[in-house]
Amino acid sequence: MPTAIEFFKLLPKTNCKDCGQPTCLAFAMLLSNQKAKIEDCPHVKQEAKETLAEASAPPVKTVDVGGIKMGGETVLYRHERRFNNPIAYALTVSDSLDSVAIAERVAYIKSLAFDRVGMIFKADMASIRNDSGDAENFARAVKDVCSAWDGPIVIESTDAACIEAAVKATDRKPLIYGADKDRLEAYVNIAKENKCPLALICDGPEGAVELVEAAEKMGFQDIILDLSAQNLKETLEEQTIVRRAAIKKKFKPFAYPMMNKVGSGEYAVATAVMSTLKYGSLVIFDDLKNYEALPLFTLRQNIYTDPQVPIQVKQDLYPIGNPDEHSPIMFTTNFSLTYFTVRADIEKSKIPVWLQIVNTEGLSVLTAYSAGKFEPERIADAFAESGVLSKSDGPVIIPGLVTRISGKLQELIGRKVVVGTNESRDIPKHLRELTSQ
Amino acid sequence: MTDLPPVNEKYTGTIGEVVLGKGDYIVGGAKGMPFLSFEHRTNRRPIVAGEVYDTLVDYPELAANMFDGRQKDPVEWAYMWKTLGVDMICVRLASLDPAKGGTTPEAAAELVKKISDKTGLPIIVSGCGILDIDIPAFTAISAAVTDSRLILSKVDEDEYKKLATVAIANNHVIIGFANLDVNLSKQMNILLTDFGVKKENILTDPLMAPLGMGLDYSYSVNERIRISGLMGDKMLQQPLICDCTDSWNVSDAINEEDPSLGDARLRATWWEAMTAMSAIVSGADMVIMRGPGAADMVLGYCDELRDVI
């Protein structure tokens, strides 16, 4: 992405305000932050437009894989802007399974789905592998999977005839895995003809240059790179080299998303962790257990959040540990860190509590209060919306940091308000004292 | 075929080095982002510390069950960590708190001395969090352990002078707490060095929030501190210590009620291992671990990721 000054040089510098900005420099700054489009300036010369379009094209192409966007990244570190398109996880389905076994396998893949306060974390893709070596059977397996699985798919085979049969068996656009040096021409032709993305199985970054240039020469660009990293260190180093070259050097052959095939078990999960942290767009597992999937999916969510927008929890009433009509009522802001911390500390106390979350636009308690987003009125509205006061006659506990609004809140909800702790970690002690009275 | 462009960064700064224990462990010294040997070869990997408590009050049972009963004796527990191959022991003296036993400073000092002697490993000492109780204990401990450089954990911007005085008196190492804030990290190093603590005796704890509990913040704060240090900011060049044990307090990690989440022990182990992997990839020079399985994974991965296996 060009800098504001580079954009500025290409603008008319008349400060005409036709773009809606007070000056050309202000407009240039918006452009460099991707908050305005060059078309917003009616006076910019066509030549300049082309120069800018070229310069501002994302250094990593976005490749559509059955509806999942891969790549499209613009930075090396998430604090610089954000990572755009989260890594996808696929699980293998062997075509040596019969139709019943395939249905079971797909059901298992679907079972890797978790609800984390309003966000669904799940496995994204099924990868059908041609273990049988038989084209007709492979096509049958693809059909079986597609009848049970709505999501995008990968088809894996080393035989062009099998790939061709599988592509024809579905109207989805599967990712074809994949073309090495020997299969390149045949696979690119199938992918081109059927408008499918294709994985290139490369021998490291150097091998990738050769394969990508050959594929591009054939007019094909829907490419995902598998650098064939053999271990954690190669995954980290090779993916870093490729992504740095793409972003810092605008090295065209590396302007593609990257993927890994990792097998199953501890080391496979560790490799997926590395790829999630460092620039991967797809990991194919032979298998993935639920106790591995939840932390891995959570990691993906953490790495791909926008660092400038706090993660928020939905405004709602969250019962913790089966609260009843006498359980204490607590409330806090919808900043996810605040929510998770308070929730964990309530759980530690082993005392059932009604936890009301108030929408403060993702701000923590003190910040929200200072910004006027944690006012008694807003809290009372949230109480009214959830009806929590009619669910329990227990004490209403106010976060200690905003004690000063307890009088007003008391007035609004018509219930006595008890002052809680300043620190979340003191909640268990406070709850134990309160309920023992 | 087009040649690969060079992608090595030219950093001007070097992360400081801190000598621990009997001089046999050194932490820090990085000249590039972690584990990128094409840029900077190093033989050093992050240091892994295993955690023991002097009381099991409030210690999670799920974790306690992984130590075969040896968690009941902190010295035996620490020795078990040594046999697992960790580099350091983190001793948490929670029982200094009158509500959890009210151990005396002398008894605490004796315990730390025993663990140091029995394991021969460097020790991180952390108190109960009540300053008036912790300071006399730290004073007794730092005078009792003279043949090994301890790490005293930890001070913040409001209250650092008392513990810093203890550290200076016996040439021990001190941790400055940066609470997820790059500027505060810098501020802590300025405050401590102005007070007279030598730079080679300071570690930074940026606060490693566990997976699902703010890891995204920690990951980026670590990277920003490390990149600034490598770019030459001398007040952001202290080695980073990341405590990953809080993973065992995350409800999704330790939930034993919901069968769809799978085995809680394995899940919590991964929770901590992934937190630690995120730490070492973003710049941690040292991690503190609670679970033996997670510690073992991190040790193995660190060995692989540095140059020499």
Interface residues (C-beta under 8 A of the other chain):
Chain A: Y77 R78 H79 S111 F114 R116 P205 E206 V209 E210 E213 N231 L232 K233 L236 E237 T240 I241 R244 A245 K248 K249 F251 P253 E266 V269 A270 V273 M274 L277 K278 K289 N290 Y291 E292 A293 L294 P295 L296 T298 L299 Q301 N302 I303 T305 P307 I311 L337 F340 T341 R343 A344 E347 K348
Chain B: M1 T2 L4 P5 V7 F35 L36 S37 F38 A209 L211 G212 M213 G214 L215 D216 Y217 Y219 S220 E223 R224 I227 N249 V250 S251 D252 A253 S260 L261 G262 D263 A264 L266 R267 W270 W271 A273 M274 M277 S278 V281 S282 M297 Y301 E304 L305
